[in-house]
Amino acid sequence: MSVFMLILVGGLLLAVLAALAAGLWQMAHEGEGRRKKSNKMMQWRIYLQGALILLLALMALFK
């Protein structure tokens, strides 16, 4: 497994964690604008998780 792929996986993991933390932070505060931003951050979290799963599947397939 190349170092580039490991760095990419680590970066995606950190991005998922950051999106989750930002979404939870926005959810903890009141306001309509924050509610919409929280929803958008949680959508980004789902997209990033999908990308991470796809990358892991490709790594397992070509191992």
C-alpha positions as CSV (number, residue, x, y, z in Angstrom):
1,M,0.0,0.0,0.0
2,S,1.5,3.3,-1.0
3,V,2.2,6.1,1.3
4,F,0.1,8.4,-0.8
5,M,-3.0,6.2,-0.3
6,L,-2.4,6.1,3.5
7,I,-2.1,9.9,3.6
8,L,-5.3,10.2,1.5
9,V,-7.2,7.9,3.9
10,G,-5.9,9.9,6.9
11,G,-6.9,13.1,5.3
12,L,-10.4,11.9,4.5
13,L,-10.7,10.6,8.1
14,L,-9.8,14.0,9.4
15,A,-12.2,15.7,7.0
16,V,-15.0,13.5,8.2
17,L,-14.2,14.3,11.8
18,A,-14.0,18.0,11.1
19,A,-17.4,18.0,9.2
20,L,-19.0,16.0,12.1
21,A,-17.6,18.4,14.7
22,A,-18.6,21.5,12.8
23,G,-22.1,20.1,12.3
24,L,-22.5,19.2,15.9
25,W,-21.2,22.7,16.9
26,Q,-23.8,24.4,14.7
27,M,-26.5,22.1,16.0
28,A,-25.7,23.0,19.6
29,H,-26.5,26.7,18.9
30,E,-29.9,28.2,18.2
31,G,-31.0,30.0,15.1
32,E,-32.5,29.2,11.7
33,G,-29.2,30.0,9.9
34,R,-27.3,27.7,12.1
35,R,-29.8,24.9,11.6
36,K,-29.3,25.2,7.8
37,K,-25.6,25.3,8.2
38,S,-25.6,22.2,10.5
39,N,-27.7,20.3,7.9
40,K,-25.2,21.2,5.2
41,M,-22.2,20.1,7.3
42,M,-23.9,16.8,8.0
43,Q,-24.5,16.4,4.2
44,W,-20.8,17.0,3.6
45,R,-20.0,14.4,6.3
46,I,-22.0,11.8,4.4
47,Y,-20.3,12.7,1.1
48,L,-16.9,12.4,2.7
49,Q,-17.8,9.1,4.3
50,G,-18.9,7.8,1.0
51,A,-15.6,8.8,-0.6
52,L,-13.7,7.2,2.2
53,I,-15.6,3.9,1.8
54,L,-15.0,4.0,-1.9
55,L,-11.3,4.6,-1.5
56,L,-11.0,1.8,1.0
57,A,-12.9,-0.6,-1.3
58,L,-10.6,0.3,-4.2
59,M,-7.6,-0.3,-2.0
60,A,-8.8,-3.7,-1.0
61,L,-9.7,-4.6,-4.6
62,F,-6.3,-3.7,-6.0
63,K,-4.2,-5.0,-3.1
